[in-house]
Amino acid sequence: MREVLKTNNPVELNFAEAVLSDAGIPSVVFDGHMSVMDGSMVILPRRLMVADADAEEARRLITVALAEPPPWS
């Protein structure tokens, strides 16, 4: 498994998951429940992981999809 996104922003993470899903690339979120450890303060980032074979395409898709930063960042 390869990390293709690391973020504290749950909206960005869900959007990236949807982009990959639409492209037929399965993904898994690591550290999704770690916020329980830090008191739900969203200090620890979550990681979006894909299979090694899909990593390059997944990174490309996420880079294009998130090319323009959201207005709230």
N, C-alpha and C positions, 0 to 999 in steps of 0.2 A: 504494500500500500504506500502511496505517496501523498504528501500534503500538497494541496493545491490552493488553499486559502486558510488564513489564520486571522480571526477577527473577534472583537468583542461586540460587534453590532449584529443583533439577531435578525434584523431585517435584511441586511446585506447577505448574511449566511443563508437565510431561507430563499432569497432571490437567486443566489449562486446554485443552490440545490435544484431549484426549478429549472434554471438554464441547462444544467447538466442532465436532468431528467428528460427534458424536452429533446435533448440530443441523443438520448438513449445510453447515457453514461451513468452507471450506478455509482452512488456515493454514500459515504458513511460519515457521520459527525462524531468526532472524538472529543472528549472532555465536556460533553454537553451537560453533565450533571455536576461538574466541578464547582459551579456557583454555590451549591449547597455548602461546600467546604469553606467558601469565603464569605458566607452570610448573604448570598444572593446579591452581591454588589457588582457583579459582572467585571471583576478584576481579572480573572483568568480567561484568556481567549479560547475560543473553540476552534477546532481544526476540521476542515473538510478534506476527506481522504478519498482517493480513487485507486483503482488497480494500476499497477505499474504501466501496463500497456496503454492505458487511457490518460495518463498524466499529462503528456504534452498537449493533446487536443483539449483536455479539460482546462488547462492553464490558459490556452489561447481563447477559448470560449468565455471564460471568466474575465480575462483582460478586456476583451471587446465589450462584454456586457456591462462591466463596471468602468468603462473608459472615462465617462464623465462623472466626476464625484457628485454625490447627492447634495442638495442644497443644505441639508442639516449637518454636514460634516465640517 
